[in-house]
Amino acid sequence: MASDKVLVGVIGGSGLYNLSNLTFVKEVTPQTPWGTPSSPITIASLPSGAQVAFLARHGTGHTSSPSALPYRANIAALKSLGVRTIIAFSAVGSLREEIAPGDFALPSQLIDRTKGVRATSFFDNTGVVAHAGFGDPYSPKLGKWLEQAIKEALADEGRGVKLHTEKTLVVMEGPQFSTRAESVMYRQWGGDLIGMTALPEAKLAREAEISFALIATATDYDAWRPHEAGVTAAEVGTILRQNADTSRHVAAHVIERLLALTESGEALLSEEVGSMRFALMVPPKSVKNADLAYVLPEYFDA
């Protein structure tokens, strides 16, 4: 019998506002210490009966800018539902010729170019200091497993969509796109992709001890190509619409397989569990804090 726990969460990015190929169960809006999430969270059922939580990162009608998203509320709300692994989708620009618009990518590294306007930690203003390890910003075991699962899903769909792995994603402040000079600089730094939302999302998931991976969908070539017009929202929108069904197909395939493995004892969902124990500068349970207890009840009491 399938578990009724919601162990896997999906964060949908630009163009992916629902998982219409799954069965709707209910809609919830958890009230967290950091406010309400970007959108109501849809609990949907897979054919096996297993459940998944879906959150539209930018709101149901794409109403929130990347710099103004309630990142802490989003991650905390998913954790409160029991989610232990998040598969996030994000539309990105390509900084490499071989990553064409329409391709998928599984980044393994991040370069932070946000400007300090986003809250990046659950520990801000709590009186508790924690230094989470972030050398590998995406959960490595989950990423390796996802690589094969995504390839299978793309082959099954039969559209010929390519998957690129081991890529570095530059995260910039929005909502404007890059200048040409910035785009060239990011390439020189070793950036392969560029987006606006992967941080602080990945940092907060690490602090919440949630395994986290990002599936990126390339929509454009940013602004680095000489003698070619820079990226426009209209251009991005066209590719987003083409990729939406593929993203839903990939999400359903990956989640079904992931939950099936979990039921048989695999530990992919628990990759980050226990990681914050050695990040805390105070002994667990030595400090009472309702906010931290909401997202890390393993270490704090309200």
C-alpha positions as CSV (number, residue, x, y, z in Angstrom):
1,M,0.0,0.0,0.0
2,A,1.4,3.4,-0.9
3,S,2.4,5.7,1.9
4,D,0.1,8.7,2.6
5,K,3.1,10.8,3.6
6,V,4.1,13.7,1.3
7,L,7.9,12.9,1.1
8,V,8.7,14.7,-2.2
9,G,8.1,18.3,-3.2
10,V,8.3,19.9,-6.6
11,I,8.9,23.6,-7.1
12,G,7.8,24.7,-10.5
13,G,9.5,27.6,-12.2
14,S,8.6,29.9,-15.1
15,G,6.2,28.0,-17.4
16,L,5.6,25.1,-15.0
17,Y,2.7,26.3,-12.9
18,N,1.0,22.9,-12.2
19,L,1.4,19.1,-12.6
20,S,-1.8,18.7,-14.6
21,N,-0.8,15.1,-15.5
22,L,-1.2,14.0,-11.9
23,T,-4.5,13.6,-9.9
24,F,-5.5,16.5,-7.6
25,V,-6.0,15.6,-4.0
26,K,-6.2,18.9,-2.1
27,E,-4.7,22.4,-1.8
28,V,-3.1,23.7,1.4
29,T,-1.4,27.0,2.4
30,P,0.7,26.5,5.5
31,Q,1.3,29.6,7.7
32,T,5.0,29.7,8.5
33,P,6.9,32.0,10.8
34,W,8.2,33.6,7.6
35,G,4.8,34.1,6.1
36,T,2.8,32.2,3.5
37,P,4.4,30.5,0.5
38,S,4.4,31.9,-3.1
39,S,1.3,29.9,-4.0
40,P,-1.1,27.4,-2.4
41,I,0.6,24.0,-2.3
42,T,-1.2,21.4,-4.4
43,I,-1.1,17.8,-3.1
44,A,-1.3,15.5,-6.1
45,S,-1.5,11.7,-6.4
46,L,0.6,9.6,-8.7
47,P,-0.8,6.4,-10.4
48,S,0.7,4.4,-7.6
49,G,-1.2,6.4,-5.0
50,A,1.9,8.1,-3.6
51,Q,1.6,11.8,-3.1
52,V,3.7,14.8,-4.0
53,A,3.5,18.5,-3.0
54,F,3.7,21.0,-5.8
55,L,4.5,24.7,-5.3
56,A,4.5,27.4,-8.1
57,R,7.6,29.4,-7.2
58,H,6.4,32.7,-8.8
59,G,2.7,32.3,-7.8
60,T,-0.1,30.7,-9.7
61,G,-0.2,33.5,-12.3
62,H,3.5,34.4,-12.2
63,T,3.0,37.4,-10.0
64,S,6.2,37.5,-8.0
65,S,9.6,38.7,-9.1
66,P,12.7,36.6,-8.4
67,S,14.1,39.1,-5.9
68,A,10.8,39.4,-3.9
69,L,10.0,35.7,-3.5
70,P,9.2,34.3,0.0
71,Y,12.0,31.7,-0.2
72,R,12.0,30.9,3.5
73,A,8.2,30.5,3.6
74,N,8.4,28.2,0.5
75,I,11.0,25.8,2.0
76,A,9.5,25.9,5.5
77,A,6.0,25.2,4.2
78,L,7.2,22.1,2.3
79,K,9.2,20.9,5.3
80,S,6.1,21.2,7.5
81,L,4.2,18.8,5.2
82,G,6.9,16.2,5.7
83,V,8.8,16.8,2.5
84,R,12.3,15.3,2.6
85,T,13.4,15.9,-1.0
86,I,12.7,18.8,-3.3
87,I,13.0,18.6,-7.1
88,A,13.0,22.2,-8.4
89,F,12.5,23.3,-12.0
90,S,13.9,26.6,-13.3
91,A,14.1,28.3,-16.6
92,V,17.7,29.5,-17.3
93,G,19.8,31.1,-20.0
94,S,22.6,29.2,-21.6
95,L,26.2,30.5,-21.5
96,R,27.5,27.7,-23.8
97,E,26.9,27.0,-27.5
98,E,26.3,23.3,-26.9
99,I,23.4,24.0,-24.4
100,A,20.7,25.0,-26.9
101,P,17.4,26.5,-26.1
102,G,15.0,23.7,-25.3
103,D,17.7,21.5,-23.7
104,F,17.6,20.3,-20.0
105,A,20.5,20.6,-17.6
106,L,21.3,19.2,-14.2
107,P,23.7,21.7,-12.5
108,S,26.1,20.6,-9.8
109,Q,27.6,24.0,-8.8
110,L,26.5,27.6,-8.2
111,I,28.0,31.1,-8.4
112,D,26.2,33.6,-6.2
113,R,25.7,37.0,-7.9
114,T,22.7,38.0,-5.9
115,K,23.1,41.3,-4.0
116,G,22.1,40.7,-0.4
117,V,18.5,41.8,-0.8
118,R,17.2,38.2,-0.2
119,A,17.0,36.5,3.2
120,T,19.4,33.6,2.9
121,S,19.1,31.8,6.3
122,F,16.5,30.6,8.7
123,F,18.9,31.6,11.5
124,D,18.7,35.4,10.9
125,N,17.8,37.3,14.0
126,T,17.4,34.2,16.1
127,G,20.4,34.5,18.3
128,V,21.6,31.1,17.1
129,V,24.6,30.8,14.7
130,A,24.8,27.9,12.2
131,H,27.3,27.3,9.4
132,A,25.8,24.8,7.0
133,G,28.2,23.0,4.6
134,F,27.6,24.1,1.0
135,G,30.5,22.9,-0.9
136,D,28.2,20.7,-3.0
137,P,25.1,22.9,-3.2
138,Y,23.0,20.1,-4.7
139,S,22.7,16.8,-3.0
140,P,25.3,14.6,-4.9
141,K,23.7,11.2,-4.5
142,L,20.3,12.6,-5.5
143,G,21.9,14.3,-8.5
144,K,23.6,11.1,-9.7
145,W,20.4,9.2,-9.4
146,L,18.4,11.9,-11.2
147,E,20.8,11.9,-14.2
148,Q,19.7,8.4,-15.2
149,A,16.1,9.0,-14.4
150,I,15.8,12.2,-16.4
151,K,17.5,10.6,-19.4
152,E,15.0,7.7,-19.3
153,A,12.1,10.2,-19.1
154,L,13.4,12.3,-22.0
155,A,14.0,9.1,-24.1
156,D,10.5,7.9,-23.3
157,E,8.9,11.1,-24.4
158,G,10.8,10.9,-27.7
159,R,11.2,14.6,-28.5
160,G,15.0,14.3,-28.7
161,V,15.6,16.7,-25.8
162,K,19.2,16.7,-24.5
163,L,20.3,16.6,-20.9
164,H,23.5,18.3,-19.8
165,T,25.1,17.4,-16.5
166,E,27.9,18.7,-14.1
167,K,27.2,22.3,-15.1
168,T,27.7,25.5,-13.1
169,L,24.8,27.9,-12.7
170,V,25.3,31.6,-12.1
171,V,22.5,33.1,-10.0
172,M,22.0,36.8,-10.6
173,E,19.7,39.4,-9.2
174,G,16.6,40.2,-11.4
175,P,14.3,41.2,-12.8
176,Q,16.5,42.6,-15.7
177,F,18.5,40.3,-17.9
178,S,22.4,40.5,-18.1
179,T,24.3,43.1,-20.0
180,R,26.6,41.7,-22.7
181,A,29.7,42.5,-20.7
182,E,28.3,40.5,-17.7
183,S,27.3,37.6,-19.9
184,V,30.8,37.4,-21.3
185,M,32.3,37.7,-17.8
186,Y,30.2,34.8,-16.5
187,R,31.5,32.6,-19.3
188,Q,35.1,33.5,-18.4
189,W,34.3,32.5,-14.8
190,G,33.3,29.1,-15.8
191,G,29.5,29.6,-15.8
192,D,27.5,27.4,-18.1
193,L,24.0,28.6,-17.2
194,I,22.4,31.7,-15.7
195,G,19.2,32.1,-13.7
196,M,17.6,34.2,-11.0
197,T,16.1,31.8,-8.4
198,A,18.4,29.0,-7.4
199,L,19.6,31.0,-4.4
200,P,18.8,31.2,-1.6
201,E,16.5,28.3,-2.4
202,A,19.3,25.7,-2.3
203,K,20.8,27.2,0.9
204,L,17.5,27.1,2.7
205,A,16.9,23.5,1.7
206,R,20.3,22.6,3.1
207,E,19.5,24.3,6.4
208,A,16.1,22.5,6.6
209,E,17.9,19.2,6.0
210,I,16.0,18.6,2.7
211,S,17.7,16.8,-0.2
212,F,17.6,19.2,-3.1
213,A,18.2,19.1,-6.9
214,L,17.5,21.5,-9.7
215,I,16.4,20.6,-13.2
216,A,17.1,23.6,-15.4
217,T,15.5,24.2,-18.8
218,A,17.4,26.4,-21.2
219,T,15.3,29.1,-22.9
220,D,17.9,31.4,-24.6
221,Y,21.6,32.2,-25.1
222,D,21.6,35.2,-22.7
223,A,23.6,38.1,-24.2
224,W,27.1,36.8,-24.9
225,R,26.7,35.9,-28.5
226,P,28.2,38.7,-30.7
227,H,26.1,40.3,-33.5
228,E,22.9,38.7,-32.1
229,A,20.0,40.4,-30.2
230,G,19.9,40.0,-26.5
231,V,17.4,37.8,-24.7
232,T,13.8,39.0,-24.5
233,A,10.8,37.9,-22.4
234,A,8.9,37.0,-25.6
235,E,11.7,34.7,-26.7
236,V,11.9,33.0,-23.3
237,G,8.1,32.5,-23.3
238,T,8.1,30.6,-26.6
239,I,10.6,28.0,-25.3
240,L,8.8,27.8,-21.9
241,R,5.6,26.8,-23.6
242,Q,7.4,24.2,-25.7
243,N,9.1,22.8,-22.5
244,A,6.1,22.8,-20.2
245,D,4.8,19.4,-21.2
246,T,8.2,17.8,-21.2
247,S,8.9,19.2,-17.7
248,R,5.6,17.7,-16.4
249,H,6.5,14.3,-18.0
250,V,10.0,14.4,-16.4
251,A,8.6,15.3,-13.0
252,A,6.0,12.5,-13.0
253,H,8.6,9.9,-14.2
254,V,11.2,11.0,-11.7
255,I,8.8,11.2,-8.7
256,E,7.2,7.8,-9.4
257,R,10.6,6.1,-9.5
258,L,12.0,8.0,-6.5
259,L,9.1,7.1,-4.3
260,A,9.2,3.5,-5.4
261,L,12.9,3.3,-4.5
262,T,12.2,4.9,-1.1
263,E,9.5,2.3,-0.3
264,S,12.1,-0.4,-0.9
265,G,14.6,1.1,1.5
266,E,16.7,3.4,-0.6
267,A,18.1,6.5,1.3
268,L,18.0,9.1,-1.4
269,L,15.3,11.1,0.4
270,S,17.4,11.2,3.6
271,E,20.7,12.3,2.1
272,E,20.8,15.6,4.1
273,V,19.2,14.3,7.3
274,G,21.5,15.0,10.3
275,S,23.7,17.4,8.3
276,M,22.9,20.4,10.5
277,R,23.9,18.7,13.8
278,F,27.5,19.7,13.1
279,A,26.6,23.1,11.8
280,L,25.1,24.4,15.0
281,M,27.2,26.5,17.3
282,V,24.9,25.5,20.3
283,P,24.0,22.0,21.5
284,P,20.7,20.7,20.1
285,K,17.7,21.3,22.3
286,S,19.7,23.8,24.4
287,V,17.8,26.8,23.0
288,K,14.0,27.3,22.7
289,N,13.0,29.1,19.5
290,A,9.6,28.7,17.9
291,D,10.8,29.8,14.4
292,L,13.7,27.3,14.3
293,A,11.5,24.6,15.9
294,Y,9.1,25.0,12.9
295,V,11.7,24.1,10.4
296,L,14.1,22.0,12.5
297,P,12.1,20.3,15.2
298,E,14.9,17.7,15.4
299,Y,17.2,20.3,17.2
300,F,14.9,23.0,18.7
301,D,11.8,23.2,20.9
302,A,9.2,25.9,20.6
